[in-house]
Amino acid sequence: MKARQIMHPADAKALQVLKQARGFNTLIKYFMQVGDERIMRGENLGTMLRVSPDNLPKVYTAFREVVNCVGIDEPELYIYNDPVMNAYTYGDTRIFVALSSSLVERLTLPELQSVMAHECGHILCRHTLYKTVLHIIEDMGKAAQVITGSFAFPAYCALQYWNRMSEYSADRCAAAVVGEQVFQSALLKLTSGLSDIQGDPYQLVEQGKRYYEMKNASFFARVQQACREMFYSHPQDCQRAYEIDRWKSSANYRNLTKDLSPDPNCTNRPPELTPSKRESPTQD
């Protein structure tokens, strides 16, 4: 898999602008290598459970399948104790993926692979470097209360916008690896916090349609919702579901899943990988 095959257009455009700040990028890379990466690894080893062939082998095997499908070097995988379903990835030279314990408990194995593939998508697209920049600005702002009303505010807002767009790219990676229907199922559980979802697997897609109808009803509604979303780190779940439902009808999705299907390393690919016949607007 190549990053260009899954990158959302808005993510790719914003990332190109960020890459032009070469000196700043080098500084952040150095900061991560000599400081932050070592601190985070110490925290992982000290407070989390590392997954390996001998420790939680089913979870490890599922992770290996995802890594092979995406085509990245295998990151370290950890599980941390948290009742909130969440996952994240971090690092530039020593990358890791962390899953909350509630994810492992409440999701089926293909759904868990959807979350793993989402994080691997961030790694493939090299999002971690710029997410670190965003977190540094956030931490400085919390410590010194300097974001709002300062020169850092426009940069912070721009990075938050890119951060939201980057999640769409990672979602595309997840849908390509496990199939869009498994992605939608996992997202339903992440949204509700429930371990068992009964009913329409595309409920969030329908909510997304209603949301955009409401948002686009007037100029005031668009401004109102844009202001509400300005500081969000992620798109709203109905937006994520709607975007993948659009993308599944694209040539990119069909070609990518066709390319991935014969991979002998992807031994646990669910039947939902075949693009759904459910009609959706097309998207590149």
N, C-alpha and C positions, 0 to 999 in steps of 0.2 A: 504494500500500500504506500502511496506517495501523499505527502501533505496536500499538494495541490488538488488531489482528487476529493478531498473532504472539506477543504477550507471554505467557509461561508464567504461570499464576496465582500461583505462589510468587514469581516475579520482580516481578510487578506489585504484590503486597502489600508486599514488602520495600522496593521503590522508593518507594512512597507514604510509608512511614515515614521514609526518608532525606530526602525532599523537604521534610519539616517543619522541618528544620534550616536555615532560610532564611539566617541570617547567615553560617553556616559555608559554605554553598554559594556565596554571593557572594564570600567570601574566597578559596575555591579557584578560582573562575572568574577572579578578578583575578590570582591567582598564576600560572595557566596562561597568561593573555594576555600579561603583562608579562615573564614569565620562562621558564617551562618550554617553552611552545610555540616560542619563538624559539630556545631551546637545541636542541630536537629538530629544528627545521627546518634549523638550521645543520649538525647531524650528518647529517641525511638528504642534503642537498646535497653535503656533504663526503665522505661514505663510502658512499653508495648510488647506484644507477642509477635515474634517474627515467624512468618509462614515459610515452610521448607518441605522438601520431599518426606521428611521424617516427622514433621509437625503440621497437622491438618493437611494431610496429603491430597484429599479431594479438592480442597480449595486451591492448593498449590498447582495441581494438574490443570484445573480450570483456568488459572492465571497463565500458565505456560501456553495453553492453547490460544488464549487471546493475544499474548505477546508475539507468538509465531505468526498469527494472522495479520497483525498490524505491521510486523517486520521491524521491531525496535530491539535494542539490547535489553535484556531482562533487568528490570529494576528490582530493588529489594521490596518485599511485601510485608506489611505489618497490620495487625489488628489491635485496635485500642478500645477500651471499655467506655461505651457511650450509648444511652438509650435512644439518642437521636440518630436517625439514619443519615449518614454522611460519608464522604470520601474525599481525599485530596492527594495531590502529588506535589513534590518539591525537589529542587536540585538542578544542577547543571552538569557537573561531572560525576556526582554520585547520587543518582536519582532514586527516589523511593515512592511507593504508593501506600497510603494508609486507608484502611477500611474500618468503619465503626462496627462494634460487635453486633449491634442491632441489624445491620445489613445482612450479615452472615446468618443470623437467626431467622429473619423474616422473608428473605427473598429466595426464590428457587435458584438452582445453580445457573440456568441460562440468564435469569434476571441479574444475578450477581455478576455474571460475565459482562452484561450490559454496562454495569457501573465500572467494572475493571477496564472495559474497552473505552469508555468515556475518558478515564484518566490517562490511558495510553494514547488517546487522541491528542490530549494536551502535550504529552511528551513528543509525539511525532511532529506536531506543529511548532514545537519549541516555545510554548507559551510561558513556561515556568520563569524564564528570565524577567519578562515584563510584569508578570504577576508579583514577583519579588519587589520590583520598583513600586508598584501600587501599595503593597503591604508596608514598605518603608515609609511612604508618604502618609499612610493612615496612622502608623505608629507615632510618627513625628507629630502629626496633628493631634492625636490623643494626649501626647505628653506635654506639648507646648500650646495646644489649642490655637494653631496658626493656619489651619487650612482655610476655614471660612473667612472671606474678606482679605485674603492675602494673595501674593503672586502665585502660590501653589494651587490655588483653587481651580483655575482653568485647566492646568495639567492633570489635576486629580479627576475632574469631570471627564476629560478626554480619555484617561486611562480606564475609568469605570465604564465608559461606553464601549471601549475596545474589549474590556473584560467580559461584558455581557455578550458581545458578538463572538468572542472566542468559545463561549459555551456552546454555541450552535455548531461550530466545527467539531468539537468533541462529541456532541450528540450524533453527528453524522457518522463519526467513527463507530460509535456504539451500535447504531442502526445497521451499518454495513456488516459488522462482525456477527451480531446475533439475530438480525432481522428486525424490521421496524415494529412488528407486532409485539415481540418480546420487549423491545425498548419502551413501547407505550405501556405495557403491563408493569414494568419496573417503575416507570415514572408515576403511575397511579399510586403505587405503594409508597413511593417517596413523598408524594404530595399528601396522602392521607395518614401515613404512619401505620396503616393496617397491614397485617400479614396475609390477609385473604381478601381478594377483591372479586365481587360477583356483579355481573351486569355487562354493560357495554365497555369493551376495552378501549374504545375511542371517545370516551366521555370527555376527556380533557381537550380533544380536538374540537368537539362541538362547543365546549366552553370558550375555546380560543376564537371560534367564528363569532360567537355572541360578543366576546370582548372587543374584537376589532370593529364590529358593527357599532357598538356603543362609542368606541374611541373616535371613529371616523365620522360620527354623526354631525359634528360641528368643529369649528376651529377652536372654540373654547374647550371642548372635550379633549381635543388632541393636546393642547397645552396643559390642561389639568392633569392628564394621565402621564405626560412626559415629565412634569415636575415631580409627580409621585414616584416615578421609576428612576429618577436621576441618580440616586445614591445606591441603587440596588447593585449587588455584585453579580447576580445571575438574572437572566430573563425570567419572567413569571412562568410557572409550569405549563399553563395553558398555551403560552406563546411557544415554548419549546415543543410541545406536542404538535401544535399546528404547523410549525416549520418542518418537522420531520415528515408529517403527513403530506406536505407539499413536495418535499424533496424526493420521496419514495417513487414518484412518477417520472422523475428526471432520467435522462440518459446516463448521467453520472452515476446514479445509484444502481441502475440496471447493469451497467458495464462493470462497476466495481464489485458487485456481488457475484457476477459471472466470473470475474477474474479470481476472486477468493475461493469460490466453491471447490475447484479441483485440488486445492492445497492439501497435501497429505498430512500436514501438521495440524490442520484444523479438523480434529476427529469428533468433535461434539457439536457440530453445527446444527441448530434446530431447523425444523421444516419451514419455520416462518421466514427464513432467509430469502425465499422466493418472494419477489415483490407482490404485495397484496393486490387483488383485483378491485379493491375498493377505490372508486374514482376520486382523484384529487387534482387540484390545479398543479400544473407542472412548474418546476423551478430548476435553474441551473445549479 
